[in-house]
Amino acid sequence: MNYPETVDYLFHKLPMFSTIGAAAYKKDLTNTLRLCEALGNPQDQCKTIHIAGTNGKGSTSHMLAAILQTAGYKTGLYTSPHLKDFRERIKINGEWCDERFVVEFTERIRPLIEEIEPSFFEITVAMAFDYFAKQKVDIAVIEVGLGGRLDSTNIITPELSIITNIGWDHMNILGDTLEKIAFEKAGIMKKGIPVVIGEVFAESKDVFETNAADIAAGQISYAQEKRYTVGWEYTHHHLSVEVDDTTTDSHHRFELDLPGIYQTKNLLTVLEAAHQLQLQGWRTDTETVQKALPHVKRLTGLHGRWEIIQQQPAVILDVAHNIDGITQVVKQLELTDHHHLHIILGMVKDKEIDSVLSLLPQQATYYFTRAGIPRALDAESLQEKAAAHQLQGKTFTDVNTALNEALSHAHADDLILVCGSVFLVGEVNL
């Protein structure tokens, strides 16, 4: 098989969560362990950082990878899902993994695929670990796919475990209370390994403390207790953040090329994670962090986080798709100068659709559409649900048709936002 044939095989032979949802989720680690054992347990051959959370884990993963790259480390990065190309999931120093490796790996492991019938995600996790081991990375940043405790990535013993936050998403799989969701995320904690927690509330904190005590995890550091934002400035789609460190009584400014206001929260998590890594001997001091954060997108290839792809009118892509994510995007919209707002919206069936729709501004013009995956909610149903929340607009067959329509009606000082689904953002022709 060549590369396109290999990717087609992976997409269509294996159950994919992005296409069929919960049916693709394997609630144990057996297949991943079996695959990695056949590969010589590559997950044990390089150092890792493990990152879970409802929102922010992608941004946090990329920021930490940028910091480690800036410090001179050969840095692996595993994230999901991809936006354009499968190889986006597996990077070293911002470069996608080689097409030939994807083909060779799949051919090598294909007999075992046919035998145990793993999910798409289980295969990609094993592929990432194998690639990082073969390329001899110094460290790899590993983003959890879903949950934590039973996620395929949870076969590593990392240098550091990070949980960005707990929020409402994937309740059909992770549980219908924040405590249950927190329990699943806390499953990435390991004996003796320090843990950084980003945003926290009383119920989730109790879960984290109990779980850490049960497994004798390393010290828990709560990011918001170590530092706090004393000021930030968002101008011309640029974010500058002032942070006070309560442990050292110091003050620092950080410039971010990820301009979403929600990055002020992720920043505190990243700073504490960098500090904990520095305590272990990694070169992740404040100066290195300050050098890295203005260049995260260039260093790691991150897209879809309040990403401005055009000016006059401004066209912005954001992968926000759940209650917490959309809440942050709405806050950002309130701070962004524009004449009229156009929102291109598509969602998948298994999200809290009505809860998300209730958060969106009624004064915008909407363009309802869908991503080209089976899980996507059809545009007409989304339009009908939106009307119950006084959100008005027309339907379109795909995101690019919707975007062209919005561009044809928008004035130079308008703002066009594409959001609601990672997969919808991924289909935008940049």
Secondary structure, 3 states (H helix, E strand, C coil): CCHHHHHHHHHHHCCCHHHHHHHHCCCCCHHHHHHHHHCCCHHHCCEEEEEECCCCHHHHHHHHHHHHHHCCCCEEEECCCCCCCHHHHEEECCEECCHHHHHHHHHHHHHHHHHHCCCHHHHHHHHHHHHHHHCCCCEEEEECCCCCCCCCCCCCCCCEEEECCCCCCCHHHHCCCHHHHHHHHHCCCCECCCEEECCCCHHHHHHHHHHHHHHCECCEEEHHHHEEEEEEEEECCEEEEEEEECCCCEEEEEEECCCCCCHHHHHHHHHHHHHHHHHCCCCCCHHHHHHHHHHHHHHHCCCCCCEEEECCCEEEECCCCCHHHHHHHHHHHHHCCCCCEEEEECCECCCCHHHHHCCCCCCCEEEECCCCCCCECCHHHHHHHHHCCCCCEEECCCHHHHHHHHHHHCCCCCEEEEECCHHHHHCCCC
